[in-house]
Amino acid sequence: MVKSTVGKRGTVANHNYTKKSKDPNGFKTFEDFYPFYLGEHSNVTNRRLHIVGSTLGLILLLLALITGKFIFIFIAFLQAFGLGWCGHYYFEKNKPATYPLYSFMADFKHLFEVYTGKRSF
């Protein structure tokens, strides 16, 4: 298990987004994966595109529930993944992580840490 470090905003994993090596045997736990995920998002523009994409995605999902227009669900996923992938391709110069469930969980943990002030935007 990877320990969290204390950054200037509180206790968070990989507070400075240091690149971490990929476990050749795969990640067994989310706690082991999350520091790697953060290292794959060391570029501030990439991180911001993820935060904006996730936020807009949540708003669009809520809009779909309120209005009953479920096309908003499709648009939510399209724009959230689109912004994230653009961030990786154009700014981070890497490929999105290939751990779908852990990556999805990490996106929202990262979003929560930004909104609660544990990480800067």
N, C-alpha and C positions, 0 to 999 in steps of 0.2 A: 504494500500500500504506500502511496506517495503522500508525504506529509504536506499540509498547507503551510504557507509562510505568512508572516504578518507584513502586509504592505502598509502604505500610509493611510489607506482607507479601511483597514481592518484585516481580519484573517481570511485570506482567500488562497486558492491554489495558484501556483505559477503567476504571481502578481505582476511580473514584468514581461510576460508572454515569451519567455525564452523557448527557443526551438527544442523539442524533445524528440528523441529517437523513437521510431515505431517498434513496438514489441514484435519480434519475429514470430512469436507463437500466438499473436493476437492478444487483445486485452481481455482479461478475465472479469474485471469489474469496471463499473462506470468511474469509480474513484481513481483507478489507474489510467483510464482513458482521458479524463478531463484535462489534466495538465498537457497531454499531447495535443488535444483539440485546441487549447489556448495557444500553444506554440505554432499551430498551423494558421493562427489568426494574429500574427505579430504586426501586420501592417494596419495602421489606424484606420485607413479608408476602408479596407476590407471589413474590419470590425464594425464600423459605422454603417456600412451597407447591410450587414447582417442584422444589426439592431433596428434599423429603419424597416427592413424587409419583414422581420418578425413582428414588429409593431403594426405595420400596415396589414399584415396577414391576419393578426388577431382582430383588428378593427373590421376587416372584410368578413371574417367568420361571424363576428357578432352581428354585422349588418345582414348577413344571410339569414341568421336566426330571427332577427327582428322583422325583416321584410318578407321572409319566405321565398326570396329570390335566390335559389341555390346556385345560380351561375356565379355568385360572389365567392363561393367555396373554390371553384375552379380558378377564378382570378386571384384569390388569396394565395393559393399554392404556386401559381404561375409567377406572380411577382415576387413572392418571398424567395423561391428557389432561384429565380432569374437574378435578383439583386445579389444574392449570396454567391452564385456562380460567377457573375461579373467581377465581384470582389476578388475571388480566387484567381480568375484568369488574367485580369488586367492589372491588379495591384499587388496581390500576394505572390503571383507567378507560381502557383501550385494547383493541385487538383483537390477538390473537396474530399474529406475523409470518407473512407469506404466502410464505415460502421453505421448503417442507417439509424438504428434505434438509439445508440449512444450519441450520435451526432445530433439527432433531433432533441434528445434530452439536454445535451450540452448547449444547444442554441438557446433553450429556454432558461437554463440555469444562468448562462451568461447574461441574458436579457434581465433576469431577476436581479443579478448582482449589480448591473448598471442602474436599474431603476431604484434600488435600495441604497445606492451610494457606495457600495463596496468596491466598485470599479468606476473609473472615469469613462465618460463617453468619448 
